[in-house]
Amino acid sequence: MSRLPETGSIEVDAPAEAARVVDEIAADVATRMLIALDVDGTVLLEDETLSPGVVDAVAHAQAAGHEVMLATGRSWEGTRGVLRVLGLAPEYVVCSNGAAIMRRVDGDEVRYERFHTETFDPTEVLRLIHDNVTDAHYMVELADGQRLYTKPMGDWNLAQARRVPFAELSAHPVSRVVVVSPGQTEQDFVDLVHRIGLNQVSYAIGWTAWLDIAPMGVDKASALEMVRGWLGIDPAQVLVIGDGRNDVGMFRWALEHGGRAVAMAQGPDEVRDAAGETTLSVGDGGVAAVLRRL
């Protein structure tokens, strides 16, 4: 882009030169990309260390004028630290598999507010699962971001969460229900969903054998479409990168509108099949390999 005047100053150009500058600015806006990155298995390894080269690659994409953001199944509590280590302060962050969208407070690159939240009544879902899984651990996220859980959940970050009896989980509308069952496999959850039917909600099954349930029609794709509209980015200028079943929806959304969807090499077959491209694994720096080529 041509050099612009310093803020607060005025430069006067001939009409032809002014028109050229406007055209260049418009061209830059038209090619500005919305880049949405999953977190676990995409920018972070299983031990929560960073994928090789990802910090520099994110900085490269931002320097090129692109909007780089996170779209994750994590709650905001588990996401904010990832932003810091990546050096990111995007205008929006998609959390809780699309049920919560955070927005950066104007003039503050650190503080975010809960800008958009989707909720549903979890009573029936909780009853169905409770009747069919004997030893499950449950967590729900309320509209204000407060999290309630019944038993510790291993790798899940429960900072600021509150332990409650099972009956209290359905006392209020929730943004999500998370179910973890020790000893259950990923396939067990796939079979459970098919057996009991989850027709009035959206759900995702994690590769570490957890079930994440959201309001009907809500996922990363639905949230990213709102963000894309708010930012005024062309649908074809979208790039999404992820590794899990909860990323398949955003892959399809990006591809249907002419954008790009990239799966990590270690993702399940069905995830890689849903993407338009596959990059290196998270351990080999797959995200960095994609972003460096922008």
C-alpha positions, 0 to 999 in steps of 0.5 A: 500500500502507498504511504499514507499521511501521518495521523492528524496531518493532511496531504493534498494530491492531484485527482489522478494520484488520489484515485490511484491511492484509493484503488490500492487501499480498496485492493488491499481490503478486498484481499484481506483474509480472515484466518481462523485457527483451532487451538488444540492439535493445531497451534498447541501440541498435546503437552500444550507447547507451541507448534514449531514456528507458529508464533513467527508465522502468525506475526507474518500473517498479521504484518501482511494485513490479515485478521488472525483469530482463534476458533476453539472448543475451549472456554474463554478461560482456557483461551486467553493465555493462548492469545498471549503466547501467540502475540494475538489480539484479534477483534473477535475470538470464537470460544466454546465451539461457537457458543461464545464470541468474545470481542476486544474492548476498544482501545484495550488489547488485553481485555475482552467482553462476552459479545455474543452467547448462544444458550439452550435448556440442557435438562433433556440432554443431561437426562439422556446421557446420565441414563446411558453412561454410568460414570460420566463427568459433566461440565456446563458453561452458563451464559455469563461464562461461569462453569459448573462441573460434577467431577474433575475432568483430567486435562480440562482447565477448570480454573474459576469453575465451581463443583456442584451436584449433578441436579444443579447443572440444569438449573439455568440455560447453558451455552454448552454441555461437556461429557467426559467418561473415563474408560470410554473411547471415541467410538463409544461416544459415536455409538452413544450419540447414534443410540440415544439421538441428539436431534435438538442440539449440535454436538462434537466428539473429541479425539480424546473421547469427550462429547461437547454439546451446543445449541442447535445449529451452533458451531464454529462455522455459525460463529465465524460467519457472524465474525466475517460479516462484522469485519466485512471480509469477503467470504472467499477470503477465509482460511480455516485450519484445524484437526478435529471433528469439531472443525469439520463444520467450519471446513465446509463453511469455508469451502462452500463460500470459496475459501480455504480449509486446511486439516492437520496431518494427524487428524482423523481420516474424516476430518482430512477428507472434509478439508480442501488441503492437508498440511504437516502435523502439529508437531512438524509445524503445519500451521506455520507451513501454511501461513508462511506461504500467504 
